[in-house]
Structure formats: structure tokens, C-alpha cells
Amino acid sequence: MNIRPFKWRDIFLLNSYRRKGLFLDSMRVLIHGQALIPMGAFLTYWGPSTRIFTYRCDVNTRRPLIGQVTYVKGSAYARLSYLAPENGLEAVDLSALSDLMAMQVGMEGAFHILADVDESSPVYPLLRRAGFAIYARQRIWRLDGKATADEDHVSWRPCRSGDVIGAHSLYCNVVPGLIQQVEPLPKRNLKGFVHFQHGELRAFVELKFGRNGIWVQPFVHPDAEDFDRHLIQLLRQLPGRSGRPLYICIRSYQSWLETAIEETGAQSGPDQALMVRHLSVNLRVKQALPVHAINGTRTEPNAPVAQIEESRHMELVEAEKHPRTDSVS
């Protein structure tokens, strides 16, 4: 097996696979289109911070394999975005290609490689053998049509910088810890809408825009009151659609939202398994950290600062009650 980076002379091979590829990054392919993903081998469509690595893998069969992985600088994960040809993957071992991709994006700073896979796809068992495992499941709903007129006032507004802490708190309360480790919420520049009830942030809907559609991913507190109506209003009145369809991603841990999505007339897609290959291992630090002195006194690690201050205050009171008398010779 020979694996090398994609080159200009491979454009004819890529063109022959135009309708034979398997797309493993649902968000990008839905809002940007299928054509842009394989062409990322030569051009970057998602900004200068996005790195795209495409490889040609010559195997024993007559048809070479094409694999592509994308990474946004500063992100915790990369995405396995494209494999081709789909009908030639069953006889291919993806381990060597996966190892090369892992080494490449690991050097860039990624800790994981993610892939969205239909469990009935032939690539699903191949990815499992290549070190990928399921960490969540999702279903994507498509809502067509234009936004309707405002029927009722709903407390949605665009996310501001002051909402970041509240959005992160909601994310930590709603999303399982395993998913938080793999797909952490961005620390800043959150794009979407927030919804408040009784002065508390109860929902955050993250939005990502592309020329072919808008990606909608809600994070909703289960204690949100009458939320079905609020979510339907947001989806029907979402500004800036310009006739583009909405692709609403509902994760398995918030499947109760699908009832509201269905009421909007959206069409459901197939269930998908979200797979991850970890590129790093969490290790505990064995070196103990020194405890610094406080006011000249070294304290035990489990001694609260409040108790230390109270102890020193009592010492000063006792000193005032019983002043020292030093003799002068």
C-alpha cells in the first residue's frame, strides 16, 4: 500500500469519483455543498485558518482510494470529511490511512478526529477497525420555506459577548461529559440566539451559515417552560435565511425536541453515529504542586483561607488583652 499527498495530476482521478464519494462531515456538506469538499484538495473555501489534507492511497485493487481530513486552527478536533470511491471501500483497510491522518492533524494541534457515519454504511465497520468509536448519535431535520411573519413576541435575541458564560453553563448542564471532552463549545465568538426565562438563560441555538443552507443546533435546558412553542417561533422567523433551508441537528440526549421540530413540517434524515478517534491520552500529573506561604505562614492544602484569617485575627485580639512587658536593663 502506497499513500501520498494529493497532487494536481490526480485531478482526473478526483473528477472520475465526482458522484462516488462518501461524505463524513454532515454540517459542511449540507450548508456548503458536495462539490466544495473534494475540491478542498486544491482550494480552501472556509477561510485561511482551515487546513485541508487530502491523500491518495494506492491499494491492491485497481481503483485508488482518496481520503480527506480538515482541521480549523485552534480547534480541539479535526474532521474526516471525504472518502472515495464509496463502492470500493469494503475491500480496503483504512488503518494505515487513518494513522497518517492522525499524525498530520496531531502535529497541527488536534486531539481527536471526528466522522458522521450512517451505521448501515460499509465504512462503519472499517472505521471501527481503524480505531474509531461511537460517542453520540444524531438526526438531521430539513426545514424548507421562507420565514413567516411575526405572530407572537418571544424572548429570543442574538447572542452577545455577555451571554458566553451563561451559554457555557447551559452547555455543561445539558451535554454529557463524554461529548464535552470531544466537542467543547467555543470559548468566544458564539453565533446564534439565546432564550431567557425568569432572568435565566434556558436555551442557546448555535447557527452556522453556508451558501446552500443554515446549520441549526439547539442546546435547551429540560426545565424550559413551554419550549416547543418558542422553538417553533424561532425556526419560522429566523432572520437572514434568504430562502435557504434549515438543517436542524438533534442529538440523542435531546431527542425530546423532535416533537417540536416535526410540527414545523421539517423532514427527518437518517440516524447517524458520531465517531471519534482519540489522538491523545489523559494522564494525571504525578508531581505535587507546592503550597505557597500566606502572610508568612505555610498552611496545609486543605485549610480554608477564611479559617486562616480568623485564626490570625484571634491571635491579635489575645495580644491586645495580654500585652507583653519587656524589661529594659
Disulfide bonds with the S-S distance in Angstrom:
none
